[in-house]
Amino acid sequence: MKFTVYGKPVPQGSTRAFIPKGWKRAVITTDNTKLKPWRQQITATAIALAVEILPREVPVVMGLRFYFEKPPSAKKRIRPTVKPDVDKLIRGVLDSLTGVLYVDDSQVVRFSYIEKLYGLPERVEIEIGGL
């Protein structure tokens, strides 16, 4: 299955947990305020595909292409060598699809490709399947 989510890809930043004075449970925060809407957009796009969730015992293979607007300073390069880090971009996608296309992101056992590219419109192209 292949699908595209339009918008500027947002990395999943670091999370931290703390327990406020007088509380019994931890509060979890993220350092990227744009992450939640981006993850919701990925999840909504996947839900619109109306496919069955891959069962827990099915290994998953995924391919990802992240496209960003090319800044004038990039000259002739077609691949960004600047932030965001590709591993943080991947984490945002994996967590967004958990419980939607697969039971848990631990089912992802292989990536057929992962690329950061310049191109418009900004987007992520996702390819996913079971082994």
N, C-alpha and C positions, 0 to 999 in steps of 0.2 A: 504494500500500500504506500502511496506517495501523496503528500499534501504540502501546501505552502502556507505559512503564517506571515502576513504582511505587517511591517512595522520594524522599528529599529531593535535588533536583538539586544537584550539586556542580560548582563552577567549576574549570576547568583553570587552575591558578595558573601562576606563572612557573617555568620550569625553568632550571637552571644546570648547567654541566659543569665539572669540575675534574679534574686529573690528580694523583693522590696521588704522593708521593715514591717513586721506584723503579718506578712503573707505566709501561706504554707506551700504555695506552688510557685514555680519559676515563671518569669516572663521572658519570652524569646523575642529578640529584636534582630533586624537586619540592617546593614549599613547602606542599602540601596533602596530608596523609596519607590523607584520605577519598576522594581522587580514584580511586585504583586500584580499590577495590571498586565504586564507582559505574560506572566504565567497564566493568568486568567484567559488571555487571548489564545494562547496555545491550547489550553484545555477546551475552550469553547469550540475551536476549530476541529479538534479531534472528536469531540462529542457529536458535532454536526455530521461526521462521517457515518454515524450510526452503525458501527461494526461491533462484533462481539469482542469482549475482553479476552486476551490470550491467557489461558489457564496457567497457574503457578508452575506447573512442570514443563512448560514450553520455553525453551531458550529463545532469546530474541536477538536479532541482528538489526543494526540501525545504521543509517547513513545521514549525515548532516552537512548542509552547506549554509553558512552564514554570510549574508551580503550587507555591506555597509557603504554609505555614500563616500565617494573618493574626495578627500580634501585637495585643494590646489597644491599643497606642498608635497603630495605623493608622486608627482611627475608621471613617470611611465610605469610605475609598479602596478601590478594587478592583485597582489596579495598584501594585505595589511600586516605589518610587523610591529604594530603598536597595540596598546590595550584596546579592548578587553581581552583577557587571557582566554584561550579556547576551552580550557578545562572548566572555567566558571560558566561559560556559555552553555556547555554540555550539561552541567548540573542543573541549570534552570530548566532545560528541556526535559531531562529525565524525570525530575520531580513533578513537572506539570502533567506528564502522561501517566504517572503512577495512579492506578485505580481507574484509568480511563481506557487505555489500550492494552495494558498489562497489569497484573496484580501488584508487582513490586519492581522497582528499577534494578534490583539485584538479578532479575531475569535477563538483563542485557549482557550478553557474553561476548559480543564482538561488534566492532564498528567497521563497516565496509569502506567508509571514507568519512573524514571530518575536514572541512575546509573553511577558511575565512577568506572572503573575496571582496573586491570592490564591485559594486553594481547597484543599479536602481531598478525598481524600488527596493528599499531596504527590506530584508525578509530573512526567514530561515526556511529552507526546503528540507523536509523530513521524509525519509524512506524507512519503513519498518516492516519486519516480517519475522515469522517463526522459523526455526531450524527444523 
